Amino acid sequence: MADGTSANPGTLPSVGRQYDAGPYLPRHGGLGALRRAAAGCQGCPLFEHATQTVFGAGPAHARLLLVGEQPGDQEDRQGEPFVGPAGRLLHRALEEAGLGDEDTYVTNAVKHFKFTTAARGKRRIHKAPNLREMSACRPWLVAELRLVEPEVVVVLGATAGRALLGSSFKVGEQRGVLRPMPALGEDPSDSWPGQLLATVHPSSVLRSDDREAAFRGLVGDLSVAAAALA
């Protein structure tokens, strides 16, 4: 695993059943090395049915970093985060919040698409990742955060929030408030002087009965991040 290369999955016991992506991370290298290693990740069973790993994208030292839940159907097919309907809505909200020109790194807490197939037809229906899958994938997210070191991290939805703030996180109770970036490991000092803000996932806006009000709430939360970066 030296020099930015990852372990050979064939040498790892019980591939996909250990629920730990840690052994697949490269010891050295930047985001490019992480992306290449993540392409071969078999750290949990989700790799078996997904089309590909969908890693983060954006500038290596972006001031703003957005964390979503997991890739959707279009992201899984295209290999890029936030390129489906929720992504388009998110980009519109960023524009309205004054973040359209901000260099932004976007990623997900879980890097493989989890889905169930409709009883009739081939449509793939999103299924939320469970705690074991989220925990297994967390080493990739932590590695991205450590390399980018953004000034503001925005977690979009419950899964992203739990990945960084713990299983008790609830979006409704904690959205729209800037807080110090939490420690990424057991050492409380394992962080940097950045800030974290939670808001809803854009897909929840698309599902809302009052889509306009939900969209305005998302824009309002993102405006707090914009003010922090001004």
N, C-alpha and C positions, 0 to 999 in steps of 0.2 A: 504493500500500500504506500510505499514511499514515492516521493517526487510527484505527488498529485494523482497517483493511480489508486484505484480502489481494489478491494479484495476480489478474488475470483469467486463468484457465487457458488461454483461447483465444489469449492473447498469448505463451504460453510454448512454446518449440520442443520437438518430440518429446515431447508430453505422455505421462507415465508411463514414458518410456524413459531419462530422465536419472538415475533412482534418487537423487533428492534432493528432500526436502520443503521445504528451506530457502526457496525462492522463494515458497512459499505462506504462510509465517508473517507475521502482521501486525507492523508496526514498533512499534505502541503498543497499550496496552490490557491488561486482565487476563485471567483465565481465560475469561471470557465471549467476549472477542474471539478468543482462541485456538480455542475450541470452534467458533465460527461459521466461522472460516477453515478449520479442519480438515475441516469438512463438505464442502468443495469440493476437498480435496487430491487431486491426481492425480500425486503425486511418485514413484510406482512402479506397475507394472502391476496390483497387487493391487486397486486401486479398480475395475477393470473388471468383476469378478464378484461382489464383496461387495455386500450390500444397502445398506450405509451405513458411514460412518466411526463407530467407537465410541471416543469420547474419554473422558478421565478424568472422575471424579465425586467430589465431596466438598467439605468446607470449604476456602475459599481459603487459610487459614493453619493447616491441620491439623498436629498435632505428629507424626503417623505417616503415612507414605506407602508404599503397597504397589504394587510393579511386577510384573505378570504377563507372560506371553508375548505373546498376541494374543487377540482375541475368539474365542469359540467359536460354535457354531451359534445358541444362544439369545441370546447377546450381540449377534450380527449382526442378528438379527431384531428385538430390542427396543431396540437402540441404547444399551445401558448395560453397563458392565463387571461381570463376576462375578455374573451373575444365573442361570447354569446350574448343573448339579450340582456342579462344582468350586467355584463361588462359594458355594453353600450349605454345603459342607463347610468352606470357609475361614472363613466367618462362625461356624460352630460351634467351630472351633479357636481363633479370636480370643476367643470367650466363655470357653473353658476356660483360656486363657492369661492371663486377666485384662484383656483389651483390649476387651471388649465395649462399654464406655462411652466408649472413647477416640474423639475426633474423628479420622476416618481419610479420607484421599484415596486412591482406588484408580484405577489406570490400567494400561496395557499398553505394552510396548516397541514393538509394532507395532499400528497402529490399524485395520487391515482384516483380515477373516477370510480366511485362505488355506485352501483345501480342494480335495479331488478328489471327484468324484461316483461313487458305487458303480456297479459294472457293471450291476447290476439294481436298478431303483427309483430314487428321487430323493434318497436319503439322502446328506448331505454329510459327508465324512470329513475330519477335521482333518488338515492337513499343515503341518509346522513351517516357519516362515519361514527363508529362507537369509540369509547374511551381508549380501548386497547390499540385500535388503529391510529388514533390521533397521537397517542403516546409513542407508538412505534416510529412515526414519521417526524416527531418533534426534533430529533437531531439535525435534520436538514434545515428546518426553520431557524433553529438556534445558530447554525453555521452561517446562514444568510444574514441574520441580524448582526452577528459579530463582524462580518466582513464589510457590510454596508455602513453600519453605525449611523443610521439616520437621525436627524434631529427630532422627528415626530414619527411615531408608529400609529397607524389607525387599524384597529381590529374590527372587521366587518362581520358581525353576527356572533352567535353563541359559541360555535366550535372554535373560531379564531380566538375569542376571548378566553375560553377555557384552556387553550393551548399555552397561553402566556400568564393568565391570572388564576388558574386553578379551577377545579371542577364546580365550585360554588358560584362561579361568575354568572350573572344574569344581565342581559343587555338592558332591559327596562330600568334596572336599578342604577346602572353605572354609565349610561351613554352620555356623550356630550361633555364630559369632564376630563380635563387634562390631569394626568398624574405622573409621578416619576416613573421612568422605565424600571420594571421589576428585574430582580436578579435572574439570570438565565440558568444558573446552576445552584448547587448547594451553598456556595460561597456568596454571602450577601453583597460582596464587593464586585461580583462578576456582572457588571453592567457598565453603562456609560451615561453621561449627563443628558440623555435624551428624555422625551416625554411620550406618553401613550394616551390615546384617546379611543374610546369604544363607541361604535354606532351599529345600526342595523345592517344586515347584508342586503345589497340591492335586490336580490331575488325576493325578499320579503316585501319590498315595495311593489313589485310586479304582481304579487299575490294579494295585496291589500284591497279591501272593499272601497277604501277612499285613497286611491293611488296618488292623487295630487297632494293630499295632506301628508301622506307618508314620504313622498318625494321631498317636500318642503322640509320635513323633519330631518331627512338625511343631509340635505344641503345646509341646514342650520348647524348640524354637528360638524360637518366638514369645514364650515366657516370658522369654527373655533380652532381647527388645525391651521387654517390659512392665517389667522391672526397670530398664532404662535410662530409662524415662519416669516412673518412680515419684517 
